[in-house]
Amino acid sequence: MSRSEEEFRAFVISRAASLHRTAYLLCGDWHLADDLVQEALAKAFRHWKRVQRADSPDAYVRRILINESNRRWRARRDLVLRAEEAEPDGVTSDPADEVVDRAELLEALQSLPPRQRATIVLRYLDGLSERETAVVLECSEGTVKSQTSRALTRLNRFFTREELVR
Amino acid sequence: MMTHDEARLSEALHELVDAQPFEPDLRTIERRGRRVRRRATATRSVAGLGLAAVAAAALVVSGAISTNSGTRANPLTIPTTTALHGGPLVGLAADITAHQLHQPGNATLIISLGLTRVGTHLRYSEGDRGAELFTDAGTYYDASLDPPSDKSYTPRSDAYYDAHPVSLLRAEIAAHVTTSNAQFADEEAAAIKAAKGSLSAARRQMAEALRGVVTCGACVLSTKPGSFGLVPVDAWIWENSEQALEKGAGNPEVRAGVLRLMATLPDVTVTHTTTAGRSTLTLRVGRPEAGMSHYQSLVIDAHMGTPVKWSAGPGTDPPEATVTYHVRRVTVSAFAAGKS
C-alpha cells in the first residue's frame, strides 16, 4: 500500500463517523447516509492529492458530502412523490416518550431548503464557526448569518417548548 | 458564543445522531473511488447506477414504464427472452474460449481518455486520463490524472494523450508503487464463474459485486425498471460487467465470462459496427421509447472482446460523455524501459 493510500485510510478512520452523523441530518435516513458518506469518501479517494493540498481537507470532504446530498435531494425532489417517502429511518412516532419530538425535529430539519439545512448542521452539529461554515459552503459569512437566521426562525417552535427533545 | 436557543438546538441535534455507530468500509470506498473516474465523466448526463438504481427501484411510480424484464417473477433468474444461444456475444465468448486469444506479453496496458460535452455545443472538455497496467502475475499499477480545469478538448494524436499518464505509470513501475487490485476481485471471480458455465450463480455474484451500493435488500428482487429501463439487478450486472471487462481486458476467461453475462440482459441490444476501421460490436442499454431518456453504450472489439469506447447521453448523438480505451498487451520490462 502506498503512503498516499495509508494517509487516506487514516483520514477515513478519523473522520467517517462524524461525516456519517452530518450525512444523516442532511438526508434523514441512515441507509442513505451510509451511501452518501461512501460516495463522498470515494470521490475524496479519487482526488486525494487535491484534497491533501486543500487548506482544510476536512472542509473539502464536507463540501463534497453536501454537494452530493444536494444533488440527490434535487434528483429525489424531481422523481419522488414525497408522500410516498418513508419516515426518516430510525425515528418513529411514539406518543409515549420523547421520540415524538425527535421525529418532529428531524422532519423540520428535512423541510428546510438544502443550504439552510447544511448551515444548521455544520454550525450546530459539527460545531463550525461562521467563517468555517462559509468555507465549506463556499459563500460569505454574511450568507451564513442570514441562512442561519432564517433556519432558526423556521425551527423556532422547538426552542419555545418547555421540554426540548427530551 | 451560542445563544441559549442555539445551544439547545445543538444539544438536540447531537442527541439525534449520537447513538448510531458507523464503521467505514474502506475496501468498498476505495472500490467506489476507482469507479468515480468514469462515473464522474458521465455525471452530467447519467445519474450513477448505484444509488440511482436503488432509488428508482424504490421510488419510481409503480407501473409507469413496462420493460421486457418487468414480467420476470425473480430478476435473479436468467430471463427467457435473452439471446443466450446464437447471439453475437455468446458466439464471441465461445470463440475467445476456444482460441484463448491471448496476445503475447505478460501484462495488459489500458490507456483511457474521458471527454465530457460542454453545454449544448459540440465541444468537449478533457476528462480524466488513465494509464493502468495489469500484470499476469496479479500486480496492478494505476496512474490516473485528474481532468485539467477548464481545458477544452481539441483533437490531437493519441500519442499526446498517452504521454503524461504513461510516463507516470513507468515511474510507478520503476518505484514499485503498486495499487491494490483486490477491489475488482469479485467482478473477476463472477466473470470467470460465468465463463465456466454457472450463469445463474455468476449473475448473482456479479450483481452483488459492489456491496456498498446494494444496501436495499428488497431492491434485489425488484422488477420495477430503474436506470436505463433495466431492473436493478440487471443494471448492477451491466455496470459491474463493464468494470470487469475493463479491468480484466487482458484475461480471455474474464472477457468470455463478461460477454456471457451481458448476453443474459434482455434489454441490451447488440449491433455489428465499425469503429475507426475496426470491426466492433456495440452494446447499448436505454430505451427512449419506454421513457428512458438516457442510454449507455459499450463498443467492444468484435474479435477480442476488449473495450474500445464507452459513451452515455440523452439518446441522441453526439453523446454527453465518452471514454475511449486503448488496450494492448505489453511486456512489463520492455514497457517500463520505454520500449513498448
Interface residues (C-beta under 8 A of the other chain):
Chain A: M1 S2 E5 F8 R9 V12 I13 A16 A17 H20 R21 Y24 L25 W30 H31 L32 D34 D35 V37 Q38 E39 L41 A42 K43 A44 F45 R46 H47 K49 R50 R72 A75 R76 L79 V80 L81 E84 E85 G90 V91 R102 L105 L106 I120 V121 R123 Y124 L125 G127 L152 L155 N156 F158 F159 L164 V165
Chain B: D5 E6 R8 L9 S10 E11 A12 L13 H14 E15 L16 V17 D18 Q20 P21 F22 E23 P24 D25 L26 T28 I29 E30 R31 R32 G33 R34 R35 V36 R37 A40 A47 G48 G50 L51 A52 V54 A55 A56 L59 V60 V61 D146 V177 T178 T179 S180 G212 V213 T215 C216
